[in-house]
Amino acid sequence: MSDPSVAWLTIIGIGEDGLAGLSEASRKAISKAETVFGGKRHLKLAGIGDRGKIWPVPFDASGVLACRGRPTVVLASGDPFWHGVGGSLAAQLEKSEWTAHPAPSTFSLVSVRLGWPLECVNCLGLHAAPFERLVPVLSRGARIICLVRDGKAAADLAQWLTAHGWGASRLWTLMALGGARETIRETRAHSYVGDDSADLLAVAMEADGTAGLPRASGLADDLFAHDGQITKRPMRALGLSALTPRRGERLWDIGAGSGSISVEWALAGGTSVAIERREDRAANIRKNASAFGLSHRIKIVNGEAPAALSGLEKPHAVFIGGGLDVGMFNGLWPLLPEGTRVVAHSVTLETEALLADLQLRHGGHLMRIEISHAAPLGRLRAWEAVRPVVQWDVVKAGEGA
């Protein structure tokens, strides 16, 4: 019978030097384990025989959890808690159930081989993630290390970079780092010729190509798929400034249209729930989230507020780009926690009057924004005004405040 005071699961990072590179505690855990999970390469490096079980790709923890209470080992490359299985397992277990013995991560080994300070490098796990995850971090001179599945994935990545204007980027493919088979090759993305059968660990790149995404709010409108229903660049910049996005915070983007506000919020490090009643516009939000590599940060709800808000995790901020009326506000406001930031835009007289009334009752700031663009007028030019927009931004106060 197992001792409940001792962790039943040991998560071990293993390198190309196999058992020789492991600590005594790691080797002891392996020797006592009834079952050892890992990739085919990990099990071979550790010399595991019949006790070995190859985990599925993408990783599924159910097999490991089925061994609960019995001595079990999970093998992973390098540091299991950096784009590895460690976090997935720990999230489903009590801390007392597991222990871990990490090895130097693949990212650390790559940075040592290339002489790159790791704190200046973007590190991404692309085993089961789309290459679009690179979009937010690609810029001229950016150094990026990607974990990939195999040689075919490295070739696909080189093709993707080339197709998106980054073909001149320097690439290093790195295999079997720290072992006798260690191989490092350097090339350019546009001229990459790889071995589809290679068991690659990582691809490092020094980006060279188009300018990449700017960091300021207010991306160009033509970067987004839309049907004309989009918060235009100047108003988007002003809206985001009022929303004050912060890393890790959640936005409700009500009447999301193209999802441009959600995209820029997520680029700032937050997550967003984009609520859109029209399916064709919800489809554009999906396209934009995918194109910017943000599908994992933007949830799309095809419905109409306030009914569509039921059951959603509470937001830190709310943006209402259109469709606000008394019914929506009365359904929305009670759902919001104290301290929630709310920003609403209006282009109609009716909604403008509502915002003026809401500002009197709840405080906040009311601003009318008028923008004109230079446009041809015969042989000359003149200012062409767009519809003025009224913006209300407020932080919800506590009861009785």
KEKE-3310 file (N, C-alpha, C; in steps of 0.2 Angstrom, whole numbers, plus 5000, padded with zeros to 4 digits):
npx = (5004:5003:5011:5002:5008:5018:5022:5014:5017:5030:5038:5049:5062:5072:5087:5097:5108:5102:5100:5112:5113:5104:5098:5101:5089:5080:5083:5081:5067:5062:5067:5058:5046:5030:5024:5030:5028:5030:5037:5042:5055:5060:5058:5066:5079:5079:5080:5068:5058:5046:5038:5035:5025:5019:5014:4999:4998:4990:4995:4987:4981:4974:4978:4989:4982:4974:4983:4983:4989:4998:5015:5022:5030:5033:5041:5049:5055:5069:5065:5050:5040:5040:5032:5029:5023:5021:5014:5001:4998:5000:4989:4978:4980:4983:4995:5002:5003:5012:5029:5044:5058:5067:5077:5090:5081:5075:5075:5085:5096:5097:5099:5112:5120:5119:5123:5114:5107:5095:5084:5081:5075:5061:5051:5043:5030:5027:5022:5008:5002:4996:5006:5003:5004:5016:5014:5012:5024:5034:5046:5058:5074:5070:5073:5069:5064:5058:5049:5046:5037:5043:5054:5047:5038:5047:5050:5038:5036:5046:5041:5030:5034:5041:5030:5024:5032:5044:5055:5068:5073:5085:5088:5090:5091:5090:5095:5094:5101:5114:5118:5127:5123:5120:5115:5117:5111:5112:5102:5093:5075:5069:5076:5077:5080:5075:5075:5062:5060:5067:5071:5067:5071:5070:5068:5077:5076:5081:5073:5069:5062:5046:5039:5032:5020:5015:5017:5009:4992:4978:4978:4980:4965:4964:4971:4962:4948:4933:4916:4914:4908:4917:4927:4934:4951:4956:4946:4947:4959:4957:4947:4953:4963:4955:4950:4961:4969:4977:4989:4983:4970:4952:4941:4924:4918:4906:4894:4903:4907:4919:4928:4940:4943:4944:4955:4966:4965:4969:4981:4988:4990:4979:4963:4948:4931:4921:4906:4894:4880:4877:4880:4888:4897:4903:4910:4920:4926:4932:4941:4950:4955:4962:4971:4979:4985:4978:4968:4967:4965:4954:4937:4922:4906:4891:4878:4866:4868:4859:4857:4866:4876:4875:4882:4895:4912:4917:4920:4935:4934:4923:4918:4907:4902:4892:4874:4869:4856:4842:4837:4848:4858:4852:4852:4865:4873:4870:4877:4891:4906:4911:4923:4924:4929:4920:4917:4909:4903:4895:4885:4873:4859:4850:4856:4867:4860:4856:4869:4873:4863:4867:4879:4877:4870:4879:4892:4909:4917:4913:4914:4915:4919:4926:4931:4940:4945:4957:4951:4948:4942:4935:4948:4955:4958:4948:4942:4934:4921:4918:4905:4902:4907:4902:4909:4908:4916:4918:4921:4914:4907:4906:4892:4881:4891)
npy = (4994:5011:5025:5039:5051:5053:5059:5052:5054:5058:5070:5072:5080:5076:5075:5074:5066:5056:5044:5046:5060:5063:5067:5058:5057:5057:5046:5036:5037:5033:5020:5015:5016:5010:5013:5022:5036:5045:5053:5043:5045:5050:5038:5029:5036:5034:5021:5013:4999:4987:4994:5006:5019:5027:5044:5052:5063:5078:5081:5071:5070:5060:5046:5046:5051:5040:5032:5036:5037:5026:5023:5033:5039:5053:5058:5071:5083:5092:5106:5103:5112:5123:5127:5114:5097:5098:5109:5106:5094:5098:5106:5098:5091:5089:5098:5090:5078:5077:5078:5086:5086:5096:5098:5107:5118:5117:5129:5136:5128:5131:5145:5145:5139:5148:5159:5169:5181:5175:5182:5191:5185:5179:5165:5152:5139:5128:5116:5111:5122:5135:5143:5156:5161:5168:5180:5192:5194:5195:5205:5216:5210:5203:5190:5173:5158:5143:5129:5114:5100:5091:5087:5090:5100:5110:5113:5117:5129:5137:5139:5146:5158:5163:5165:5175:5186:5186:5179:5181:5179:5173:5156:5143:5126:5115:5100:5086:5092:5093:5080:5066:5066:5079:5092:5107:5118:5131:5143:5152:5157:5157:5148:5136:5119:5105:5090:5080:5069:5071:5072:5085:5097:5111:5127:5141:5159:5174:5187:5194:5205:5211:5225:5221:5221:5237:5244:5253:5258:5257:5250:5249:5250:5241:5230:5221:5209:5214:5221:5234:5237:5242:5248:5262:5267:5279:5281:5269:5269:5279:5273:5262:5268:5274:5262:5256:5244:5230:5217:5201:5204:5204:5207:5212:5213:5221:5220:5217:5218:5218:5214:5221:5229:5219:5212:5221:5223:5210:5209:5217:5209:5204:5195:5192:5192:5192:5198:5196:5198:5194:5181:5182:5192:5188:5177:5185:5190:5178:5175:5186:5185:5173:5176:5185:5177:5175:5167:5159:5168:5175:5174:5169:5174:5171:5180:5191:5205:5210:5196:5187:5188:5180:5169:5171:5173:5186:5203:5214:5225:5234:5236:5245:5246:5249:5249:5251:5253:5258:5246:5236:5242:5242:5228:5225:5232:5228:5216:5219:5219:5229:5242:5239:5244:5254:5258:5267:5270:5281:5286:5290:5302:5298:5288:5296:5305:5296:5292:5304:5306:5294:5298:5308:5301:5291:5296:5298:5301:5312:5313:5322:5318:5324:5321:5325:5322:5326:5328:5326:5341:5345:5353:5355:5353:5349:5349:5334:5329:5316:5306:5313:5306:5301:5298:5289:5286:5276:5271:5258:5262:5257:5250:5263:5272)
npz = (5000:4996:5003:5010:5013:5005:4989:4975:4961:4951:4942:4929:4922:4907:4899:4884:4888:4895:4908:4915:4916:4926:4942:4958:4965:4955:4947:4957:4959:4946:4946:4955:4950:4945:4933:4919:4910:4895:4880:4865:4863:4875:4884:4878:4880:4894:4896:4898:4899:4898:4907:4902:4895:4881:4879:4873:4858:4855:4872:4885:4900:4906:4907:4915:4927:4930:4936:4949:4966:4965:4963:4951:4936:4926:4911:4903:4892:4897:4906:4914:4917:4908:4895:4895:4901:4914:4920:4915:4922:4936:4938:4939:4951:4968:4978:4986:4980:4970:4964:4958:4946:4938:4923:4914:4903:4886:4880:4888:4884:4870:4871:4877:4867:4856:4862:4866:4877:4888:4894:4884:4874:4865:4870:4864:4864:4851:4848:4847:4843:4833:4820:4819:4832:4833:4827:4836:4842:4832:4825:4817:4820:4831:4843:4843:4851:4847:4852:4843:4834:4826:4811:4800:4805:4807:4794:4789:4796:4792:4779:4782:4788:4777:4768:4774:4774:4780:4776:4775:4787:4799:4803:4815:4817:4829:4836:4847:4859:4870:4869:4862:4849:4845:4835:4825:4814:4802:4793:4781:4781:4769:4761:4767:4769:4775:4785:4785:4793:4804:4821:4829:4841:4843:4835:4832:4829:4821:4818:4802:4791:4787:4795:4806:4820:4826:4843:4849:4853:4841:4828:4810:4800:4789:4792:4798:4795:4790:4788:4787:4799:4811:4824:4821:4817:4824:4834:4840:4846:4856:4863:4868:4876:4886:4891:4897:4896:4904:4908:4909:4912:4910:4897:4892:4877:4869:4857:4846:4833:4821:4830:4833:4844:4854:4849:4850:4864:4868:4863:4871:4882:4889:4891:4881:4879:4866:4861:4850:4840:4826:4815:4804:4807:4818:4813:4806:4817:4822:4811:4813:4826:4824:4814:4820:4829:4841:4845:4857:4866:4864:4867:4858:4858:4851:4851:4860:4870:4885:4888:4883:4891:4903:4914:4911:4915:4926:4921:4920:4913:4902:4885:4875:4859:4851:4850:4863:4874:4886:4891:4889:4896:4909:4911:4911:4920:4934:4934:4935:4943:4958:4953:4940:4924:4912:4895:4883:4867:4856:4841:4838:4841:4851:4859:4863:4871:4881:4886:4892:4902:4910:4914:4922:4932:4936:4936:4930:4914:4900:4883:4868:4852:4837:4821:4806:4790:4777:4760:4742:4734:4721:4711:4722:4740:4754:4771:4777:4786:4798:4806:4822:4838:4854:4869:4884:4899:4913:4930:4939:4955:4972:4981:4987:4986)
capx = (5000:5007:5011:4998:5012:5023:5020:5014:5019:5037:5039:5056:5065:5077:5091:5100:5113:5099:5100:5118:5112:5099:5100:5100:5082:5076:5084:5077:5060:5061:5067:5053:5039:5026:5023:5034:5025:5034:5038:5046:5062:5061:5058:5072:5084:5079:5080:5062:5056:5038:5034:5034:5019:5020:5008:4996:4999:4992:4996:4981:4983:4969:4982:4993:4978:4972:4988:4983:4991:5003:5022:5022:5034:5032:5047:5048:5061:5071:5060:5043:5035:5041:5029:5029:5017:5021:5008:4994:4997:4999:4983:4973:4982:4985:5002:5005:5002:5017:5036:5047:5065:5068:5083:5090:5076:5078:5077:5092:5102:5098:5102:5119:5123:5119:5125:5109:5104:5088:5079:5080:5072:5054:5051:5036:5029:5022:5020:5001:4999:4997:5012:5001:5006:5022:5013:5013:5031:5038:5048:5065:5079:5068:5076:5063:5065:5051:5049:5042:5036:5048:5057:5041:5035:5052:5050:5032:5037:5050:5037:5025:5038:5042:5024:5022:5036:5049:5059:5075:5075:5090:5085:5094:5088:5094:5093:5098:5105:5117:5120:5132:5120:5119:5116:5115:5112:5110:5100:5087:5069:5067:5081:5077:5079:5076:5074:5055:5060:5072:5067:5070:5069:5069:5070:5078:5076:5083:5068:5071:5057:5042:5040:5029:5015:5017:5015:5004:4985:4976:4981:4977:4959:4965:4973:4956:4943:4927:4911:4912:4907:4923:4929:4940:4958:4957:4942:4949:4965:4954:4943:4958:4966:4950:4949:4967:4971:4982:4990:4979:4963:4947:4936:4918:4917:4899:4893:4910:4908:4925:4933:4946:4945:4946:4961:4971:4965:4972:4989:4991:4991:4973:4959:4942:4925:4918:4899:4891:4873:4877:4885:4893:4902:4906:4915:4925:4930:4936:4946:4954:4958:4966:4976:4984:4988:4975:4962:4967:4964:4948:4931:4917:4899:4886:4872:4864:4868:4862:4855:4872:4881:4874:4886:4902:4917:4916:4926:4938:4932:4918:4917:4901:4903:4885:4868:4867:4849:4841:4836:4854:4862:4849:4853:4872:4876:4870:4882:4897:4909:4914:4929:4924:4929:4915:4918:4903:4903:4888:4885:4866:4857:4846:4861:4870:4856:4857:4875:4873:4860:4871:4885:4874:4869:4885:4899:4913:4919:4909:4918:4912:4925:4924:4937:4939:4950:4957:4948:4948:4936:4937:4955:4958:4956:4945:4941:4928:4920:4915:4900:4905:4906:4902:4912:4907:4920:4917:4923:4908:4908:4902:4885:4881:4896)
capy = (5000:5017:5030:5045:5057:5053:5060:5046:5056:5062:5073:5072:5083:5072:5077:5069:5062:5051:5043:5049:5067:5064:5067:5052:5057:5056:5039:5032:5038:5029:5013:5012:5018:5005:5015:5028:5040:5049:5052:5038:5047:5050:5032:5026:5039:5032:5014:5010:4993:4986:4999:5013:5021:5033:5048:5054:5070:5082:5077:5070:5068:5055:5040:5047:5051:5033:5028:5039:5033:5021:5026:5034:5044:5056:5060:5077:5086:5098:5109:5101:5117:5128:5124:5106:5094:5100:5114:5103:5089:5101:5110:5093:5087:5092:5099:5084:5072:5076:5082:5087:5087:5098:5098:5113:5118:5117:5136:5137:5125:5135:5151:5144:5137:5153:5165:5174:5181:5172:5187:5195:5181:5176:5158:5149:5132:5127:5108:5110:5128:5138:5148:5163:5164:5172:5187:5197:5195:5196:5212:5216:5209:5199:5183:5169:5151:5139:5121:5111:5093:5087:5091:5093:5106:5115:5115:5121:5135:5141:5141:5151:5164:5166:5167:5181:5192:5185:5174:5183:5178:5168:5151:5138:5120:5112:5093:5082:5096:5090:5073:5064:5067:5086:5095:5113:5120:5138:5144:5157:5154:5156:5143:5131:5113:5101:5083:5079:5063:5073:5073:5091:5100:5118:5131:5148:5163:5181:5189:5199:5205:5217:5229:5218:5225:5242:5242:5258:5257:5260:5247:5251:5246:5236:5224:5217:5207:5217:5222:5241:5238:5242:5254:5265:5267:5284:5280:5263:5271:5283:5268:5258:5272:5274:5255:5255:5236:5227:5210:5196:5206:5201:5212:5210:5218:5220:5222:5217:5219:5214:5211:5225:5231:5213:5210:5225:5221:5204:5210:5220:5204:5202:5190:5195:5189:5196:5196:5198:5194:5192:5176:5184:5196:5183:5174:5190:5190:5172:5176:5191:5182:5168:5180:5189:5172:5176:5163:5156:5173:5178:5169:5173:5172:5173:5182:5198:5207:5207:5189:5183:5188:5175:5163:5173:5176:5193:5207:5220:5231:5232:5241:5244:5249:5251:5245:5252:5256:5257:5239:5233:5245:5239:5221:5224:5236:5224:5210:5221:5220:5236:5243:5238:5250:5254:5263:5266:5274:5283:5290:5292:5307:5294:5285:5301:5307:5291:5293:5310:5304:5289:5301:5312:5297:5287:5299:5296:5307:5312:5317:5322:5318:5326:5320:5327:5320:5329:5324:5331:5345:5348:5352:5357:5349:5352:5344:5330:5327:5310:5307:5314:5300:5303:5293:5289:5281:5277:5265:5257:5263:5252:5252:5268:5277)
capz = (5000:4996:5009:5007:5014:5000:4982:4970:4954:4950:4935:4928:4915:4905:4893:4879:4891:4898:4915:4917:4918:4931:4950:4962:4967:4949:4946:4962:4957:4940:4948:4960:4947:4942:4926:4917:4904:4891:4873:4863:4864:4883:4886:4876:4884:4901:4896:4901:4895:4898:4911:4898:4891:4877:4880:4866:4856:4861:4879:4888:4907:4909:4908:4921:4933:4931:4941:4956:4972:4964:4961:4943:4933:4919:4908:4899:4889:4900:4912:4912:4918:4904:4889:4895:4904:4921:4922:4914:4927:4942:4938:4941:4956:4974:4978:4990:4976:4965:4965:4951:4946:4931:4920:4910:4898:4879:4879:4891:4880:4864:4872:4878:4861:4852:4865:4867:4884:4888:4896:4879:4869:4865:4870:4862:4862:4845:4847:4845:4842:4826:4819:4820:4839:4832:4825:4841:4844:4826:4823:4814:4825:4837:4843:4845:4851:4846:4852:4837:4835:4822:4806:4795:4808:4806:4787:4788:4800:4787:4773:4784:4788:4770:4765:4778:4773:4785:4773:4776:4794:4800:4806:4817:4819:4834:4838:4852:4862:4876:4868:4857:4842:4845:4828:4825:4807:4801:4786:4780:4781:4762:4758:4772:4766:4781:4785:4788:4798:4810:4828:4831:4848:4843:4830:4834:4823:4821:4813:4797:4786:4787:4801:4812:4823:4831:4850:4851:4851:4835:4822:4804:4799:4784:4795:4800:4791:4793:4783:4788:4806:4814:4827:4816:4821:4829:4840:4844:4850:4861:4867:4872:4881:4892:4894:4901:4896:4908:4907:4913:4914:4905:4894:4888:4871:4868:4850:4845:4826:4818:4836:4833:4851:4857:4847:4853:4871:4869:4861:4877:4887:4892:4887:4879:4877:4861:4861:4843:4838:4819:4814:4799:4810:4823:4808:4805:4823:4822:4807:4815:4831:4821:4810:4825:4834:4848:4846:4863:4871:4863:4866:4854:4860:4846:4855:4861:4877:4891:4889:4881:4897:4908:4915:4909:4920:4927:4918:4923:4909:4897:4880:4871:4853:4848:4852:4870:4876:4893:4893:4889:4902:4916:4912:4911:4926:4940:4933:4935:4950:4959:4950:4933:4920:4907:4890:4878:4861:4853:4836:4837:4846:4856:4863:4866:4877:4886:4889:4896:4908:4914:4917:4928:4938:4939:4936:4924:4909:4894:4878:4861:4847:4830:4817:4799:4785:4771:4755:4736:4733:4714:4710:4728:4745:4760:4777:4776:4793:4800:4811:4829:4842:4861:4873:4891:4902:4920:4934:4944:4962:4976:4983:4992:4985)
cpx = (5004:5006:5008:5002:5017:5020:5020:5017:5025:5037:5046:5058:5071:5080:5093:5105:5109:5099:5106:5117:5107:5101:5098:5093:5078:5077:5081:5070:5058:5062:5061:5046:5036:5025:5027:5031:5030:5034:5042:5053:5064:5062:5064:5079:5085:5080:5074:5060:5048:5034:5032:5028:5020:5013:5006:4998:4993:4992:4989:4983:4979:4973:4986:4988:4975:4977:4988:4984:4996:5009:5022:5027:5032:5038:5045:5055:5063:5067:5053:5038:5037:5039:5030:5023:5016:5015:5001:4993:4996:4992:4977:4975:4983:4992:5006:5006:5009:5024:5039:5054:5067:5075:5084:5085:5079:5079:5083:5097:5103:5101:5110:5123:5124:5122:5120:5107:5096:5083:5077:5077:5065:5054:5044:5036:5024:5021:5013:4998:5000:5003:5010:5002:5012:5020:5014:5020:5036:5040:5056:5070:5077:5071:5070:5066:5059:5052:5044:5042:5042:5051:5052:5039:5040:5051:5043:5032:5041:5046:5032:5028:5039:5036:5022:5027:5042:5054:5066:5078:5080:5087:5091:5090:5092:5091:5097:5103:5108:5119:5125:5129:5118:5120:5113:5116:5109:5108:5096:5081:5067:5071:5081:5076:5080:5074:5067:5055:5064:5068:5070:5067:5066:5071:5071:5078:5078:5079:5071:5066:5053:5042:5037:5024:5017:5014:5009:4997:4983:4979:4977:4971:4960:4968:4968:4951:4937:4922:4909:4911:4913:4924:4935:4946:4958:4952:4944:4955:4962:4950:4948:4961:4961:4949:4955:4968:4977:4983:4986:4972:4958:4942:4930:4918:4910:4897:4900:4912:4914:4929:4939:4948:4947:4953:4967:4971:4970:4980:4992:4992:4985:4969:4952:4937:4921:4911:4896:4885:4873:4882:4890:4899:4906:4912:4921:4930:4935:4942:4952:4958:4963:4972:4981:4987:4985:4969:4961:4966:4957:4942:4926:4910:4894:4879:4871:4864:4861:4861:4862:4877:4881:4879:4893:4906:4917:4922:4929:4936:4927:4918:4911:4901:4897:4880:4866:4860:4848:4840:4843:4858:4859:4851:4861:4875:4876:4875:4889:4900:4911:4921:4930:4924:4924:4917:4912:4904:4896:4889:4878:4864:4853:4851:4865:4866:4856:4863:4876:4869:4863:4876:4883:4873:4874:4892:4902:4914:4915:4913:4915:4918:4923:4931:4935:4946:4951:4955:4948:4941:4937:4944:4959:4957:4952:4944:4934:4927:4917:4910:4904:4903:4907:4904:4911:4912:4919:4919:4917:4910:4904:4896:4885:4887:4894)
cpy = (5006:5022:5037:5051:5058:5054:5054:5048:5060:5064:5075:5075:5079:5075:5072:5064:5056:5050:5046:5056:5068:5064:5060:5051:5055:5048:5034:5032:5033:5022:5010:5013:5011:5007:5022:5030:5044:5048:5046:5039:5047:5043:5028:5029:5036:5024:5010:5005:4993:4991:5005:5013:5027:5038:5050:5061:5072:5078:5077:5067:5062:5048:5041:5047:5045:5029:5031:5035:5028:5025:5027:5040:5047:5060:5066:5079:5092:5100:5108:5107:5124:5125:5117:5104:5096:5104:5110:5098:5093:5104:5105:5089:5092:5093:5093:5078:5071:5080:5082:5088:5089:5098:5105:5113:5119:5124:5138:5134:5129:5141:5151:5143:5143:5160:5171:5175:5179:5177:5191:5191:5179:5169:5156:5142:5131:5120:5107:5116:5131:5143:5155:5166:5168:5179:5193:5199:5196:5203:5211:5215:5205:5192:5179:5162:5148:5132:5119:5103:5089:5091:5093:5099:5112:5118:5119:5128:5140:5143:5146:5157:5167:5169:5174:5187:5192:5180:5175:5181:5172:5162:5146:5132:5117:5105:5090:5086:5093:5083:5072:5065:5074:5088:5102:5116:5127:5139:5150:5153:5152:5150:5137:5124:5108:5094:5082:5073:5065:5074:5079:5093:5107:5121:5138:5152:5170:5184:5195:5199:5212:5220:5226:5223:5231:5241:5247:5256:5260:5257:5249:5247:5241:5230:5219:5215:5211:5219:5230:5242:5237:5248:5257:5267:5273:5283:5274:5265:5275:5278:5264:5262:5273:5267:5253:5247:5235:5220:5206:5198:5204:5207:5209:5216:5216:5223:5223:5219:5215:5212:5215:5227:5225:5211:5214:5224:5215:5205:5213:5215:5201:5196:5194:5190:5194:5194:5200:5194:5191:5187:5178:5188:5192:5179:5178:5190:5184:5173:5181:5188:5177:5171:5183:5184:5173:5172:5160:5162:5177:5173:5173:5170:5175:5174:5189:5200:5210:5199:5185:5183:5183:5170:5165:5175:5183:5197:5212:5226:5229:5238:5239:5249:5251:5247:5246:5256:5255:5250:5235:5236:5242:5232:5220:5227:5232:5218:5212:5222:5227:5236:5242:5244:5249:5260:5262:5272:5275:5287:5292:5297:5303:5291:5290:5304:5302:5291:5299:5309:5299:5293:5305:5307:5293:5290:5297:5302:5306:5316:5316:5323:5319:5325:5322:5324:5324:5325:5329:5335:5349:5347:5353:5351:5352:5346:5341:5327:5320:5311:5308:5308:5303:5297:5294:5284:5282:5270:5264:5258:5257:5255:5258:5274:5284)
cpz = (5000:5002:5007:5009:5009:4993:4978:4963:4955:4943:4934:4921:4913:4899:4889:4882:4895:4906:4918:4919:4923:4938:4952:4963:4961:4947:4950:4960:4951:4942:4951:4956:4944:4934:4925:4910:4901:4884:4871:4864:4871:4886:4884:4879:4891:4901:4899:4896:4895:4902:4908:4895:4887:4877:4873:4865:4853:4867:4882:4895:4910:4911:4914:4928:4935:4936:4948:4962:4971:4961:4953:4942:4927:4917:4903:4897:4894:4906:4910:4913:4914:4897:4889:4899:4911:4923:4921:4920:4934:4943:4940:4947:4962:4975:4982:4986:4971:4967:4958:4951:4939:4929:4916:4904:4891:4878:4882:4887:4874:4865:4873:4871:4856:4855:4866:4874:4884:4890:4890:4873:4870:4865:4869:4861:4857:4843:4844:4844:4835:4826:4820:4827:4838:4830:4830:4843:4838:4825:4821:4820:4831:4837:4847:4846:4851:4847:4847:4838:4832:4816:4801:4798:4807:4798:4785:4791:4795:4781:4776:4785:4782:4767:4768:4778:4777:4782:4774:4783:4794:4804:4809:4819:4823:4837:4843:4856:4869:4875:4863:4850:4841:4838:4828:4817:4806:4794:4786:4779:4774:4758:4762:4768:4772:4780:4788:4793:4804:4816:4831:4838:4847:4836:4833:4828:4825:4816:4808:4791:4787:4794:4807:4815:4827:4838:4852:4849:4845:4829:4816:4802:4794:4786:4797:4795:4794:4787:4784:4795:4810:4818:4824:4821:4826:4835:4844:4848:4857:4866:4871:4877:4887:4895:4898:4902:4901:4908:4912:4915:4908:4903:4891:4883:4868:4861:4846:4837:4823:4824:4836:4840:4855:4855:4850:4861:4872:4868:4867:4883:4891:4888:4886:4878:4872:4860:4854:4841:4831:4818:4809:4802:4815:4819:4807:4811:4824:4817:4809:4821:4829:4818:4814:4830:4841:4849:4853:4869:4870:4862:4863:4857:4855:4850:4856:4868:4879:4892:4888:4887:4902:4908:4913:4915:4920:4924:4922:4919:4904:4891:4876:4865:4850:4851:4859:4870:4883:4895:4893:4895:4909:4917:4913:4918:4932:4940:4935:4942:4951:4956:4943:4929:4914:4902:4885:4873:4858:4847:4834:4843:4852:4861:4867:4872:4883:4890:4894:4902:4913:4917:4923:4934:4941:4938:4930:4920:4903:4889:4872:4856:4840:4826:4810:4796:4779:4765:4749:4736:4726:4713:4717:4734:4751:4765:4776:4783:4793:4805:4818:4833:4850:4865:4880:4894:4910:4924:4939:4951:4966:4978:4988:4991:4982)
residu = (MET:SER:ASP:PRO:SER:VAL:ALA:TRP:LEU:THR:ILE:ILE:GLY:ILE:GLY:GLU:ASP:GLY:LEU:ALA:GLY:LEU:SER:GLU:ALA:SER:ARG:LYS:ALA:ILE:SER:LYS:ALA:GLU:THR:VAL:PHE:GLY:GLY:LYS:ARG:HIS:LEU:LYS:LEU:ALA:GLY:ILE:GLY:ASP:ARG:GLY:LYS:ILE:TRP:PRO:VAL:PRO:PHE:ASP:ALA:SER:GLY:VAL:LEU:ALA:CYS:ARG:GLY:ARG:PRO:THR:VAL:VAL:LEU:ALA:SER:GLY:ASP:PRO:PHE:TRP:HIS:GLY:VAL:GLY:GLY:SER:LEU:ALA:ALA:GLN:LEU:GLU:LYS:SER:GLU:TRP:THR:ALA:HIS:PRO:ALA:PRO:SER:THR:PHE:SER:LEU:VAL:SER:VAL:ARG:LEU:GLY:TRP:PRO:LEU:GLU:CYS:VAL:ASN:CYS:LEU:GLY:LEU:HIS:ALA:ALA:PRO:PHE:GLU:ARG:LEU:VAL:PRO:VAL:LEU:SER:ARG:GLY:ALA:ARG:ILE:ILE:CYS:LEU:VAL:ARG:ASP:GLY:LYS:ALA:ALA:ALA:ASP:LEU:ALA:GLN:TRP:LEU:THR:ALA:HIS:GLY:TRP:GLY:ALA:SER:ARG:LEU:TRP:THR:LEU:MET:ALA:LEU:GLY:GLY:ALA:ARG:GLU:THR:ILE:ARG:GLU:THR:ARG:ALA:HIS:SER:TYR:VAL:GLY:ASP:ASP:SER:ALA:ASP:LEU:LEU:ALA:VAL:ALA:MET:GLU:ALA:ASP:GLY:THR:ALA:GLY:LEU:PRO:ARG:ALA:SER:GLY:LEU:ALA:ASP:ASP:LEU:PHE:ALA:HIS:ASP:GLY:GLN:ILE:THR:LYS:ARG:PRO:MET:ARG:ALA:LEU:GLY:LEU:SER:ALA:LEU:THR:PRO:ARG:ARG:GLY:GLU:ARG:LEU:TRP:ASP:ILE:GLY:ALA:GLY:SER:GLY:SER:ILE:SER:VAL:GLU:TRP:ALA:LEU:ALA:GLY:GLY:THR:SER:VAL:ALA:ILE:GLU:ARG:ARG:GLU:ASP:ARG:ALA:ALA:ASN:ILE:ARG:LYS:ASN:ALA:SER:ALA:PHE:GLY:LEU:SER:HIS:ARG:ILE:LYS:ILE:VAL:ASN:GLY:GLU:ALA:PRO:ALA:ALA:LEU:SER:GLY:LEU:GLU:LYS:PRO:HIS:ALA:VAL:PHE:ILE:GLY:GLY:GLY:LEU:ASP:VAL:GLY:MET:PHE:ASN:GLY:LEU:TRP:PRO:LEU:LEU:PRO:GLU:GLY:THR:ARG:VAL:VAL:ALA:HIS:SER:VAL:THR:LEU:GLU:THR:GLU:ALA:LEU:LEU:ALA:ASP:LEU:GLN:LEU:ARG:HIS:GLY:GLY:HIS:LEU:MET:ARG:ILE:GLU:ILE:SER:HIS:ALA:ALA:PRO:LEU:GLY:ARG:LEU:ARG:ALA:TRP:GLU:ALA:VAL:ARG:PRO:VAL:VAL:GLN:TRP:ASP:VAL:VAL:LYS:ALA:GLY:GLU:GLY:ALA)
# end
